[in-house]
Amino acid sequence: MKIIFLLIIVSLLVALGFLGAFLWAVRSGQYDDDVSPAIRILFDDDKPQTETNHNTSKS
């Protein structure tokens, strides 16, 4: 019976730890912008990346 009380106390401490981490994340602004990261991949780059070492010499 003692082990059940110990497991309940440990699980409550872990749950409070996760709750504290969640509240810290909310207060520090981790969930402020939830729209733009999801659609950021849909935007095109301004300049396409080109290789600088092309074979420009004619031989």
C-alpha positions in Angstrom: 0.0 0.0 0.0 2.9 2.3 0.7 4.2 1.9 -2.9 0.8 3.2 -4.3 1.0 6.3 -2.2 4.6 6.8 -3.3 3.6 6.4 -7.0 0.7 8.8 -6.6 3.0 11.4 -5.1 5.7 11.0 -7.7 3.1 11.2 -10.6 1.7 14.4 -9.1 5.1 15.9 -8.9 5.8 15.0 -12.5 2.4 16.4 -13.6 3.1 19.6 -11.7 6.5 19.8 -13.4 4.9 19.6 -16.8 2.3 22.1 -15.8 5.0 24.5 -14.7 6.9 24.1 -17.9 3.7 24.7 -19.9 2.9 27.9 -18.0 6.5 29.1 -18.4 6.3 28.5 -22.1 3.0 30.4 -22.4 4.3 33.4 -20.3 7.5 33.6 -22.3 5.7 33.9 -25.6 6.3 30.4 -27.1 2.7 30.3 -28.4 2.2 33.9 -29.5 2.5 33.3 -33.3 0.9 30.0 -34.3 0.0 30.9 -37.9 3.1 32.1 -39.7 5.4 29.1 -38.9 2.9 26.8 -40.5 2.7 28.7 -43.8 6.3 29.9 -43.9 7.2 27.0 -46.2 4.6 28.2 -48.8 6.4 31.5 -49.4 8.9 31.8 -52.2 12.4 32.9 -51.6 13.2 36.4 -52.8 16.3 35.4 -54.7 17.0 32.0 -56.1 20.3 30.6 -54.9 22.8 30.1 -57.8 26.0 28.4 -58.0 29.0 30.7 -58.2 31.5 28.2 -59.7 30.0 27.6 -63.1 32.2 26.4 -66.0 32.5 29.8 -67.7 35.8 29.1 -69.5 35.4 27.7 -73.0 38.1 25.2 -73.9 
